[in-house]
Amino acid sequence: MPASEADYWEGMEDVTMDDSYPDILDFSNRTSPPFSSKVSNPSKLTSSPYYTEVIRQLRGVFGLHKFRRNQLEAIIEALSGRDVFVLMPTGGGKSLCYQLPAVCASGQTTGVTVVVSPLLALMKDQVHALQEKSVDVFLWNSEASWDEAMQRMRVGPKPSLMYITPEKLKESNVAQNVLTELYNKQQLARFVIDEAHCISTWGQDFRDAYRDLDQLRTRYPTVPIMALTATARRNTVADIIKRLGLRDCAFFTQSFNRPNLRYIVEPKGKNWEGSMMDFIASNHPNKSGVIYCLGRDKCEEVAKKLKDRGFSAEHFHAGMTPSDKDWALDEWRSGRVHIIVATIAFGMGIDKADVRFVIHYTLPKSLDGYYQETGRAGRDGEPADCILYFQFKDFMSIKNMIERPDRDNIQATPESITRQTAAARAVVDYCLNISDCRRIQLLHYFDEKLEEKSCGHGCDNCAHSVPLITRNVTTEARAVVELVRSFQTKKESVTLIQCRDILRGAKTVVVKSKQYDKLQCYGMGQDMPSELLEQMIRRLCLDDILQENPVMQSSGYHTDYVVLGPSAEEFLRSKKVTEIQWRPKAGKTGKTKIQTAPKTSRPKGKQRALPEVDEPIELYEDDPPPIAVLGNVIRCKGDIIPGNTRKSYQVSHHTISGENAGSVEKIGRQNIIIKADPTTIYQKMLNLREEVWS
């Protein structure tokens, strides 16, 4: 123990006297965090009656000498009895904001700090860490007996912290009665809602049990509430504050930028799995990493493939027994296993600093989830890689999971399906943007802007060797803004996706039913490659010429409608040329993937066919192929699938009925020749692309 009170203060003079708190993150590039924090000034912090004890517990209990950004402010406000909202990136040190006040004897409210947390693995990890620090903590879950719970919560000294899941809190009358008894005895210090985005219908991880947490304010009105999350946009924050009933809360946030992480999107080409394993072996041999998969079976399959290649790997998913999950987690956390292959639930609250890579084997369900999952990497501040492997098929798989009626999802309402599909589509947009800095894209999603236009070599787009092409899109950009203004004048609502479809000349059901195809600007951008058109519309939002306005529906869900931004009128008045730099999507020849008939000598036999393509969705970017080019034969990858009454032929997951196909010849493995009207084949492929984009 320190010999004197002064020893506690040694080395602490910089904790509150400047704004450069040491952190594993570098916030030097932060120019515009998503929200302004209510931060106390240094003199107010040091003069707080709680400051001395806070410093003592920081060093004596947690063995730390310095605070990270906003930690001290949040702790002082919590001890002052205020509601607190903490929005910090993954690895930013949120847990200390409520764990340290819980071990302080002083404060406006004292007693038990009740921590509501969504995952058992998360709670076990934190409880174990606190117990190693000799903190009195109780985990109330299904493994705790009724006698044990009563002994800990009703008899003798109360624990400093009690961890409980929202489901346990909702379903257990005993737990509710215990909280009421503590409240009546003024022994409830505060409620802590960890992963608070789970309460919001805006959040991708919305959980029904979190909905009832709004009763905490009603039942225990004088108990302060602290909400914490690493994943929340502006609308999610507002929703959380409203649902929890936070009053005059102290709000703390910081930059979402993780400069030590490198973001890469890789297409799933031929032998991409082998390339992934080669990358790990070459760049991170025997290093700790996480590979995220969409399903349980896929986790086990990928883990087996890694083992077969000689990697140290284990799988982790919700279908495992608790003992198996604990074993896999302990093996990975201790370093005896290098790679954990897991579903998205893995990692919440897991504090492992030396993760050198996070790989998404399949498409994440949302950018919120992607940011949080990549945040497991590089918590020690050292460089780490975040690689996302992408193909359209993954989006369709997620879309089917969202829409299938028998899935285990109690929120399968039309509004929920629309919301989740839009979240997945935003990830597709991110993957398809091959021009803009990945880091800037992510920060913009979280309402943060950087002055820099590039992160150097911190992402694949900025490090790309293929030069960008500059294109004048003034006419098309003005057309989009005029379109939004016309809808706004008529007091009609329109989404960004609908604007995009109108400009593309899409023939979707929505476009036709609302007669958007009659508008003057319909099809104006049909000569633009899809990725360029997408980037142009996003650029208008980035520049505040357009913006999305969230509207609450009667069902309680939100829809984002596009409206004119603060810079719209100036943009329309200006004669300034609008140009976009973009990088064409390169094929094997380095040219844009618009296929043409092969320029070779006369083909023989079954090879007398038209272009061979891996993805029919990329066969023709814009215009249907002319008859002279197509003839009446096209070769694609696919499978022959017998129908109920007639044969149907599936071309990369899209079916051409037997009545439209003249004949079919099977060629080799998963290759078929379909003889049919070329416009029919083209339209089928176009419909598939429309389904992805609409």
Phi, psi and omega in degrees: 000148178298146183288331183212168178301327182297331181296331178293331185273350184300128178077007185258005187294339183265003184296318185238001187269351174217179187259009186253060179297136179297143182203162173286349180255150177255114183258020183293337181270000185288116178245336183207085177295161186298332179216157177273132181274148173272085187260131178288152178281158186304318183295325178292323180293312183290336179269359179296140179295347182263352189298315184299314180291325178300315180295320180298314182288328178302315183274317186286321183265313188263352176066027181252158181241344183217156176263152167275172185303130174074354180296311182298316180301315181295321180294314179298317180295322178296316179292337178280356176091013181270154166291142185226137174242121181245115177245102182230149177294159177305129183089006183276352177096039182291321188299326180297333183297334177246338179288321181291313176301330182293334181262005177271136179280337180269174180131155179297325177234134182233165180124217185273132170267116182265117182255116177264118186227145190278339187235136180296320180299320178298313183294317180300320181297314181289321179298317179300316180296320180291321179297325177294339177265010179065029176272134179284108185221144181233131177256111181262096177226191184294340180279345179273126180287162179298318181297318180296317180297316180294321180296319183284325190258344183242339185241134174072195182298140180273150177292155177291322180228143172235122178263138181207146177278155178297328179294318179296318180296324182285319190267342185263112175294327179297315180298318179295321179294322179297316179298320179296319178297316179297320180296316181295333179267005182057044180244020173254114182282312181188160170258137177241121179255098179278153185051050189297341179297343179293344180276344188265136174291345174286332185283143180294333185260030181305131179235134186298324181297333177292336183302322183284355179292346176293347178283345180299318180292324181289315184281328184230069191296336184265359181271123179296154179236134173244125177250135181227140176201155174252359187222094179201126172273178185303315182292327177293318178301313180299321180293319179297313181300318181292314185291326179275350180068035180294137184246122176044051187284147171281124186249129181231129178215172178203179184298143175273000184289131174242085189294342180275357179263138176253124184259128182224136171244125181242132175290148177276086177269200179292134178057037182293329178295319177297321178295322178299315180292323177298321179297315180297315182296324184279321188259331184222055180295130177059027178254160182282136179205165178233134173241120182264132176237164185277326185232166182293314181300320180295323177302312182294321180297314182292319178300320179295318179299320179295317179298319180297333178272001176096007178277153173272106188214150173219158178259161181208121177203172187291342181280355180279157176290155180305320181293321178294320178294317179299319181296313181298318180295316180295321179297318181288316183295327181280346181094358177289333172244133185273320187240129174250128179254116194218163169279174190294341181292340184289140169104346182295114179084357179282121184258088175238115192280333193259031177285117186267343178206145171234122182243131173262106180291327176231167185297131173295158182281342181199162175289331175301310180296320180298315180297317182293320182289319176293337179293350175291340186274148169062035180289347176274002179086353179278158182301144178211153183252139176236109186243130178245120177265129193232139166206156182298329181302325179295321178297317180296325178295316178296318179300318179292322177297321181292321190268340186292134189288341185263011182286157181276075183213106185287351180259037184277047175275161177304321180294320179294319178298316179297317182296314182291323178294319178297322179295319178292323180294328177297327176291322177299316178302317179299317181292323185281343178282097185264013183244309186284150177305129180299319182297316180295322177299313181295316181295322177297322178301326179264026173064030179238141180237146173245146177290329180292146177263353183210152176258017180078253179243025182276001175206166183293326181293316181287333182267001185294141181272342179285127183293153177279154176249136178262129180232138176280116180239026183303311183298313182293321180294317178295325180297320179295316181294318177298323179298314180296321179296322180295320177295319181294322178296321180278001181058039175251151182262145177212145179261165178298323180296320179293321176299317179298315181295323179297313182293327181284344185076034182291154181246042180286166180298319181297315181300315182288317183294327179265005177058035175294337180289355177267351182289152184297325183272002182299125178080006183297330182256021184290342178273357180271136173304147186304316183293330179289318178297317178300316182294323180298315181293319177297324180297322178298325177287320179300326182268012178062022174280323171238157174208157180264134182248111181288133180235127178283126177273167181297336181284349183098356178262168184246151172231134178271115175255143182273136178225171177292137177272176183297340181258008187293310184296319177298322179297317181289326179286329184288149175259016182294137179285135178258119180235149179231133172268131181214162181243115181302145177289119187267140174262202183294330182270357182087001180257166179300142185285071169244108190281147175228169179297140181296134180268075180230179176293170185305122180293158182247144172051232184290348177280358179283079184219176178266198190304140173264128184229151177277325182229108179303336180296339180255012186296308179226126185290319188224298188270142176295147182291140178290153181302323183298330180276317186283322191066226178226022180226137175219142181247130181219163170285144179174189179224150175268122184238123179288134178269180181287316184246337179209164180289142171229154189235122184265121178251103182046057173075014173231135191261135171250121185292157182299331182287341179264344181258127181292309178201161182226133175237132179274131181234110174065195184279120176057030174235133179227152171253126177249123175261116184198172175301122184300326179293329177295313179298315181300316183296322178299317179292321178297320179299321178297317179295320179298323181294325179289318187276335185276000000 
